[in-house]
Amino acid sequence: MLRVRATFEKKGRAKYISHLDLNRCMLRTFRRSRIPIWYTEGFNPHPYYSFALALSLGFESSCEILDFNITDDDMSMEAIRDALNAVMPEGMRIVKVAEQKQKITAIAKAEYAFSLVTEDSAGLYEAVQSLIAAPEILIEKKTKKGVKTVDIKPDTELLTCTDTGHSVDITMYLPAGTQTNYNPTLFIEALKNVTDTAFEPADIRRTAILCADNTVFE
């Protein structure tokens, strides 16, 4: 049995496929590709595959992780990639296939890029800088136990912040581990709470999945 890890894109109209529908979509993709995927054993066998991280609805990504096993040890990674891409839906494409090297628990953070479109980019830029410099960034977050106030400042790492004249473009690291997992909407909501400058978020993308030492997860 060959343990496979595929990296795939989810862009364009595909960003509106929910995580639940993504599971159904991938099941159909595997069936159409005729790849000899390994089935679970027991009373109700089903194809085994799993995603490393759920992606929020409306976000694009170039680095989604899909793990699965195939029963043909001699099948090449290129053949697996091509067979899946031949039947993938619009907006989704396998960009890399390789044997699994690291456990999912090695994932610690993700890199995101997004734009904040505004008529006052200079004012918004200053608001972002002030928020990042604040001793804490408090925001209400939904959890399994209800809504609680969390400080996202210790886990938020701003990489770039650029005033383009019509938007503020941001890249940042956010935690994506098993214990703490944030996405940019929390930072965006916190920003709205501290500025009167009107803006709209656009083009939110997950651009990398990383280990604790900032190396790319493989």
N, C-alpha and C positions, 0 to 999 in steps of 0.2 A: 504493500500500500504506500502511495506517495502522498506526503503531506504538502499541500500547495498553498501559497499565499499570493493572491492577486491584488494589485493596486489598480483602482479604476477611477475614472472621471464621472462626475455627475453635474452636468451643466445644461444651460438653456432651459427648455421646458421640463427636463428631467428633475430640476430642482424643486418642482412642485409634487414630486412623488414622495409620499410620506414614508416613514420607516417601515410601517406595517405593510404598505403596498410594495415597498422595495423587496421585502421577503417573498411576496407572491411573484413579483416580477422575476426575481432571480431563480425561483423554482421553475418557472416556464422557460427561462433562458437555458438552464441546465438540461431540461428535457429536450428542447429543440436542438441543442448542440450535439447531443448523443455522446457526450463525454462520459466515460465509465466512472461516474461519481460513486463513492462508497455510501451505502445505505446503513442506517442504524439497525441494530438487531432487536429482536423482541416481537411482541404481538402485532405492532403496527409500524413496520419499517418505513423510514422516510429518508430522503437524501440529507446527508449531514453537511451543513455549511453554517458559517457564523460571520457576523460583521464585528469589527473591532470597536467601533464607536458609532453611536447613532448621530445622524446629521439633522439639524433643525430644518424644518420645512421652509423653503424659500432660500436656503443657503446653497451656493455652488461649492464644488470641491474638485481638486485635482489629485487627491491622495487618499481616497477611501480604501479601506482594507477589507478583503474578503478571504476567509480561510475555508478550505474544503479538502477532502481526501479523494484520491482516485485509485482505482484498483489495478490500473495498468502502469507498472513501474517503468516501462520502456517508452511511455508517451513523452514527447519533448515538451518543454515549456512553451516553445513557439507554436506548436500544434494546439496546445490548450488555449493559448491566447487567441489564435486565429479562429478556432472553432467557436469560442464564446463571442468574439467580436462580430462574427457573421450573423448572429441572431440577437445581438443586444439592441435594446430600444433606442430611439433617437435621444441624443444627449448623454448617453452612457457609453464608455469605451474603456476596455482593459488596456492599460499602458505598460504594465509590467507583470510578469508571472515568474515566481521563483519558489524554491523550497523554503518552508518556514524555518527561520533561524531563532527568533526570540519569542518568548511567551508574551501574551497580551498584557500581562501585568507589568511589563517593562515600559509601557506607554505612560508618560508623565505629563505631557503638555501638547498643545496644538498651536500652530501659528495661524492667525487670521488676518485678512486684509479687508478693508471696507472703506467706503467714502461717506462723508457727511455733507450732503448738498445744501448750500445756504447762500443767501444774498449778502451775508456779512462774514466772509471767510476769515478776515483778520480778527474779528471779535470772537468767533467760535474757536479759532486757533488758541487765543489767549485763555479761553475757558477750559479747553482740554489741558493746557499746560498747568493751569491752576488746580484742576482736579487731580492730575497726576502728582502734583507737589503736595497735596493735602495729606495730613497724617493718617487719614482713614477714608475709605470710600464705602459708605454704608448703603445697602440696597435690600429691599425685601425680595426673598427668593422662595419659590414654592418647593417644598420637600415632601417626602412621603408622610411626614408627620404634620404637615400644614405649612403655613407661611411663617418664615422667621427672618429676622434682620441679620445680614451677614456683612462682614468687612472684606471686600474683594481686593483691597489694596495690596496685601502681602503676596497675593498670587497673580497680580497683574503686572506684566512687564512690557512697557511701551518700547517698541523697536524704532519706528519712524512715525513722524507726524509732519505732514506737508501741507502748506497753504497754497492751493492751486489758483486762487482767485475766484473760483466758483464753488469750491468744496474744500474740506479738510480730509486728506487721505491718510489713513492710519494702518499700520501693521503692529501686531502685538502677540505676545505669548500669553496663553491662558491655560490653567490646569485642565488636564483631560484624563486623570487617573481614576482608579476605582473608588477612591474616597472623596475626592473633590473634582467637580467637573463644571466649568463655566463656559458660556458662549458670549459673544460680543454684545448681545442684547442687554445684559446686565450693566455693562459699562455705558452703553448708550442711554439706558434709563437713568443711571446715576448722573450722567451729563445733563440730561433734560431737567433734573431736579436742581441744578446749580446755575443754570444760565437761562436768560430770557431770549437769547438768540434763537430764532426759528431755524430748524434744519430737518432734513429727511435722510435716513440711512439708505444707502444703495450699494449694490454689488458686494454683498457680504460673502466672502469666500474662505474656505479652509484650505490653506496652501501647504501645510506640512504637519505630520504627526511625528512627535519627537520623544526621545528618552530623557531621563533626568539630566544627562550631560549634554543635552542639545544635539545629539547625533540623531539622524533620521531613523525611525523605527523600521526594522526589516523583518 
